[in-house]
Amino acid sequence: MMSYTYLNSCNLTGPLNKAPLIVVKAFGNNLHTKDGRKILDACCGVGVSCIGYGNTEVINGISNQAKLATYATTSHFYNEVSSKLTRMFIKSTNYKMSRVYLAGSGSEGTKAALKAARQFFYEQDEKTPRVNFIARRGSYHGNTIGALSLSDHLIRRAPYIPLLMKNVHHISSCNPYRQRLEGESDPAFVARKVDELEKKFQELGPEILIAFIAEPVVGAALGCVPYVSGYLEAMRDVCHSRGALFILDEVMCGIGRTGFMYAWQAEGVAPDIQITGKGLGGGYQPIAATLVSEKIVKGISEGSGEIPHGHTYESMPITSIAGSWSSKFL
């Protein structure tokens, strides 16, 4: 029988059979542990702490907001801080996106994206056969059952495969280093990817597909692998030609990490739905966002006009202030 008596905490996540390092303080790029170590955090944790630790402007912003209001349930209220952040988001997309849902994690953002995409078609026809999603191998979209169903992170999926959604199908990643044929040009490589997506649509039946989802730059499941020039536009065009939606997951690669606020802006290929997170809060508060285009807003508005979705801690002023302050430094 395994013993846990030597652990320093009762945390369920992480290794259960060895004691964790205890961080007692952090500043700049360094973590300081209880046993006296100073560790350079070159990875920003899990791609989160992109503006470093101990930023006094962000801390003061959060502290000042805490004196005013930390929480206001969106069932009855909204708050100016979250409204300011969502307006910043829309402006930062050059108004390619129209509305924003503020969540507490990238996984929650993915869940909201799935539901918004499905509801877009449901509002047009409550008996719509569109129930399927296409994602990519070597992808990671989060740890909830729905998000993990989209993902192809084998270790994280393995214990839960019987629980995962059966309406998610996978095609290959966009990994030219591993997949490019000898002498193959970018356009020829992209053409092969387009053909694969087209064949998957035909195999499943284009009329039953909701969306294709991809990370413009893959992180957790494949390493840092960016898309090939022309890939995003080509894959979006396939989706739209078949009446499906195009979703981009920028939880890891968004918020300035590629030199643009969002990776898709390098080639101006705006998605129908976008997810972002991690660097948004900079590690100061848990926050993520799902952005939807006017096309999605209009489709739902012309139906019920409401998405029956929500989380207890969505759009909190205390988390939104962290997002507002963190974004200032990017």
QUIMOFEN-V964761 format. One record per pair of residues at least 24 apart in sequence whose C-alpha atoms are under 10 Angstrom apart, sorted by the first residue. I is the first residue (numbers start at 1). J is the second residue. Records with the same first field share a line. If there is no record, write none. Layout:
BEGIN
I->J, J
END
This chain:
BEGIN
25->53, 54
26->52, 53, 54
27->52, 53, 54, 55
28->52, 53, 54, 55
29->53, 54
44->278, 279, 282, 283
45->278, 283
46->219, 220, 252, 278, 279, 283
47->219, 220, 251, 252, 253, 257, 277, 278, 279, 282, 283
48->251, 252, 277, 278, 279, 280, 281, 282, 283, 284, 286
49->278, 279, 280, 281, 282, 283, 284, 326
50->255, 256, 257, 278, 279, 280, 281, 282, 283, 326, 329, 330
51->279, 280, 281, 282, 283, 284, 326, 327, 329, 330
52->282, 283, 284
53->282, 283, 284
54->284
55->282, 284, 325, 326
57->322, 325, 326, 328, 329
58->281, 282, 284, 321, 322, 323, 324, 325, 326, 327, 328, 329
59->284, 321, 322, 325, 326
60->322, 325
61->318, 321, 322, 324, 325, 326
62->284, 285, 317, 318, 319, 320, 321, 322, 323, 325
63->318, 321, 322
64->318, 321
65->317, 318, 319, 320, 321, 322
66->317, 318, 319, 321
67->318
68->317, 318
69->316, 317, 318
70->316, 317, 318, 319, 320, 321
71->312, 313, 314, 315, 316, 317, 318, 319
72->312, 313, 314, 315, 316, 317, 318
73->311, 312, 313, 314, 315, 316
74->310, 311, 312, 313, 314, 315, 316
75->310, 311, 312
78->315, 316, 317
79->315, 316, 317, 320
80->317, 320, 321
81->315, 316, 317, 318, 319, 320, 321, 322, 323, 324
82->314, 315, 316, 317, 318, 319, 320, 321, 323, 324
83->315, 317, 320
84->320, 321, 324
85->315, 317, 320, 321, 322, 323, 324, 325, 327
86->289, 291, 315, 320, 323, 324
88->324, 327
89->261, 289, 291, 324, 327
90->291, 292, 293
92->255, 260, 261, 262
93->261, 262, 264, 265, 268, 270, 291
94->265, 270
95->293, 294
96->268, 269, 270, 271, 272, 291, 292, 293, 294, 295
97->270, 271, 272, 273, 274, 290, 291, 292, 293, 294, 295, 296, 297
98->272, 273, 291, 292, 293, 294, 295, 296, 297, 298
99->273, 290, 291, 292, 293, 294, 296, 297
100->273, 274, 275, 289, 290, 291, 292, 293, 315
101->275, 288, 289, 290, 291, 292, 310, 314, 315
102->275, 276, 277, 287, 288, 289, 290, 291, 310, 311, 313, 314, 315, 316, 319, 320
103->276, 277, 286, 287, 288, 289, 290, 310, 311, 312, 313, 314, 315, 316, 319, 320
104->277, 278, 281, 285, 286, 287, 288, 289, 311, 312, 313, 314, 315, 316, 319
105->142, 143, 251, 276, 277, 278, 281, 286, 287, 288, 289, 314
106->141, 142, 143, 144, 147, 249, 250, 251, 252, 275, 276, 277, 278, 286, 287, 288, 289, 290
107->140, 141, 142, 143, 144, 145, 146, 147, 148, 251, 275, 276, 277, 288
108->141, 142, 143, 144, 146, 147, 275, 277, 287, 288, 289, 290, 310, 311, 314
109->141, 142, 147, 249, 251, 274, 275, 276, 277, 287, 288, 289, 290, 291
110->141, 142, 143, 144, 146, 147, 148, 150, 213, 247, 248, 249, 251, 273, 274, 275, 276, 288, 289, 290
111->141, 142, 144, 145, 146, 147, 275, 290, 309
112->147, 273, 275, 289, 290, 291, 307, 309, 310, 311
113->147, 213, 247, 248, 249, 272, 273, 274, 275, 289, 290, 291, 292
114->146, 147, 150, 210, 211, 213, 247, 273
115->307, 308, 309
116->273, 290, 292, 296, 297, 300, 306, 307, 308, 309
117->210, 211, 244, 245, 246, 247, 272, 273, 292, 296, 300
118->209, 210, 211, 245
119->210, 296, 299, 300, 303, 304, 306, 307, 308
120->210, 245, 295, 296, 297, 298, 299, 300, 301, 302, 303, 307
121->210, 243, 244, 245, 296, 299, 300, 303
122->299, 300, 303, 304
123->299, 300, 301, 302, 303, 304, 305, 306
124->299, 300, 302, 303, 304
125->303
128->207, 208, 210
129->207, 208, 209, 210
130->205, 206, 207, 208, 209, 210, 211, 244
131->167, 168, 207, 208, 209, 210, 211
132->165, 166, 167, 168, 169, 204, 205, 206, 207, 208, 209, 210, 211, 212, 244
133->165, 166, 167, 168, 169, 170, 208, 209, 210, 211, 212, 213, 244, 245
134->167, 168, 169, 170, 171, 197, 200, 201, 204, 209, 210, 211, 212, 213, 214, 246
135->168, 169, 170, 171, 172, 173, 197, 211, 212, 213, 214, 215, 247
136->168, 169, 170, 171, 172, 173, 174, 212, 213, 214, 215
137->169, 170, 171, 172, 173, 174, 214, 221, 222
138->170, 171, 172, 173, 174, 175, 218, 219, 220, 221, 222, 223
139->170, 172, 173, 213, 214, 215, 217, 218, 219, 220, 221, 222, 223, 249
140->214, 215, 218, 219, 220, 221, 222, 249, 251, 252
141->213, 214, 215, 218, 220, 221, 249, 250, 251, 252, 275
142->220, 249, 251
150->212, 213, 214
151->213, 214, 221
152->221, 222
153->220, 221, 222
154->221
155->221
156->221
167->208, 209
168->209, 211, 212
169->200, 204, 212
170->197, 200, 212, 213
171->196, 197, 199, 200, 212
172->196, 197
173->214, 215, 218, 222, 225, 227
174->214, 215, 216, 217, 218, 225, 226, 227, 228, 231
175->218, 222, 224, 225, 226, 227, 228
176->225, 226, 227, 228
177->225
186->228, 229, 230, 231
187->228, 229, 230, 231, 234
189->228, 229, 230, 231
190->227, 228, 229, 230, 231, 232, 233, 234, 235
191->230, 231, 234, 235
193->231, 234, 235
194->231, 234, 235, 236, 237, 238
195->235, 238
197->235, 238, 239
198->235, 238, 239, 242
201->238, 239, 242, 244
202->242
205->242
206->239, 241, 242, 243, 244
207->242, 243, 244
208->243, 244
209->239, 242, 243, 244, 245
210->239, 242, 243, 244, 245, 246
211->236, 239, 240, 242, 243, 244, 245, 246, 247, 272, 273
212->236, 238, 239, 244, 245, 246, 247, 248
213->245, 246, 247, 248, 249, 271, 273, 274
214->246, 247, 248, 249, 250, 274
215->247, 248, 249, 250, 251, 252, 253, 254, 263, 264, 274, 275
216->248, 249, 250, 252, 253, 254, 262, 263, 264
217->248, 249, 250, 252, 253, 254, 257, 258, 263, 264
218->249, 250, 251, 252, 253
219->250, 251, 252, 253
220->252
224->253
226->253, 258, 263
227->263, 264
229->266, 267
230->267, 269
231->267, 269
232->264, 267, 268, 269, 270, 271
233->264, 267, 268, 269, 270, 271
234->269
236->269, 270, 271, 272
240->272
244->272
245->271, 272, 273, 296
246->270, 271, 272, 273, 274
247->271, 272, 273, 274, 275, 291, 292
248->272, 273, 274, 275, 276, 291
249->273, 274, 275, 276, 277, 290
250->274, 275, 276, 277, 278, 289, 290
251->275, 276, 277, 278, 279, 280, 288, 289, 290
252->276, 277, 278, 279, 280
253->277, 278, 279
254->278, 279, 280
255->279, 280, 281, 282, 326, 327, 330
256->280, 327, 329, 330
257->330
259->330
260->330
261->327, 330
272->296
277->323
279->323, 326, 327, 330
280->319, 320, 322, 323, 324, 325, 326, 327, 330
281->319, 320, 321, 322, 323, 324, 325, 326, 327
282->322, 323, 325, 326, 327, 329
283->322, 323, 326
284->319, 321, 322, 323, 325, 326
285->318, 319, 320, 321, 322, 323, 326
286->313, 316, 318, 319, 320, 322, 323
287->313, 314, 315, 316, 318, 319, 320, 322, 323
288->314, 315, 319, 320, 323
289->314, 315
END
